[in-house]
Amino acid sequence: MLKVIVVDDEPLARKGMLVRLAAFAELDVVAQCSNGDEAISAILELKPDVVFLDVEMPGIDGFAVLKSLQQKQVVLPYI
C-alpha cells in the first residue's frame, strides 16, 4: 500500500483527484492539504510515498513546498 497526500488549494480539484485515486486499491490517501503550510507539516509527519502537489497556490506554492522540504533534507521521488 502506497501512502498518498493530495495538495491543492481548490476543493473541487482535490475532490476530482480523490475520485480518480479511489480507483486504485493499492493507494491509501493519508492526508488532503489545502495550502503549502499544511502540505509541509503533513509530509514531515506522515512521510508519504507519493504527493500530488499543486504548483500554483496562494502563499506558499508547490515549488516553495519542495524547496522547504529540500532544505529539511526530505527526499521525495517525483515525476
C-alpha positions in Angstrom: 0.0 0.0 0.0 1.4 3.4 -1.0 0.7 6.4 1.3 -0.5 9.4 -0.7 -1.0 13.1 0.1 -3.1 15.3 -2.2 -2.4 19.1 -2.1 -4.5 21.6 -3.9 -6.0 24.9 -2.8 -9.1 24.3 -4.9 -11.6 22.0 -3.1 -13.1 20.8 -6.4 -9.7 19.9 -7.8 -8.8 18.0 -4.6 -12.1 16.1 -4.8 -11.5 15.3 -8.5 -8.1 13.9 -7.7 -9.5 11.8 -4.8 -12.2 10.4 -7.1 -9.6 9.3 -9.6 -7.3 7.9 -7.0 -10.1 5.8 -5.4 -9.9 3.5 -8.4 -6.5 2.3 -7.2 -6.8 -0.1 -4.3 -3.1 0.0 -3.7 -3.2 3.7 -2.8 -4.1 5.0 0.7 -4.8 8.7 0.8 -3.5 9.6 4.2 -4.0 13.4 4.0 -5.5 16.2 2.0 -4.0 19.7 2.2 -5.3 23.0 1.0 -2.1 25.0 1.2 1.6 24.8 1.3 2.0 25.1 5.1 -0.4 22.1 5.6 1.5 20.2 3.0 4.9 20.7 4.6 3.5 19.6 8.0 1.7 16.6 6.6 4.7 15.4 4.6 7.1 15.7 7.5 4.7 13.9 9.8 3.3 11.2 7.6 6.2 10.5 5.3 4.1 9.6 2.2 5.3 7.6 -0.8 3.6 9.9 -3.3 2.5 13.6 -3.1 0.2 15.1 -5.7 1.2 18.7 -5.3 -0.4 21.8 -6.9 2.2 24.2 -8.0 0.0 27.3 -8.2 -1.3 28.1 -4.7 -1.5 31.4 -2.9 1.1 31.9 -0.2 3.5 29.0 -0.2 3.2 27.5 -3.7 4.2 24.0 -4.7 7.7 25.0 -5.7 8.3 26.6 -2.3 7.0 23.5 -0.6 9.6 21.4 -2.5 12.3 24.0 -1.6 11.4 23.9 2.1 11.4 20.1 2.1 14.8 20.1 0.3 16.2 22.4 3.0 15.0 20.0 5.6 16.7 17.2 3.7 13.4 15.4 2.9 13.7 13.5 -0.3 10.6 12.7 -2.3 10.7 10.8 -5.6 9.0 12.8 -8.3 7.9 12.5 -11.9 
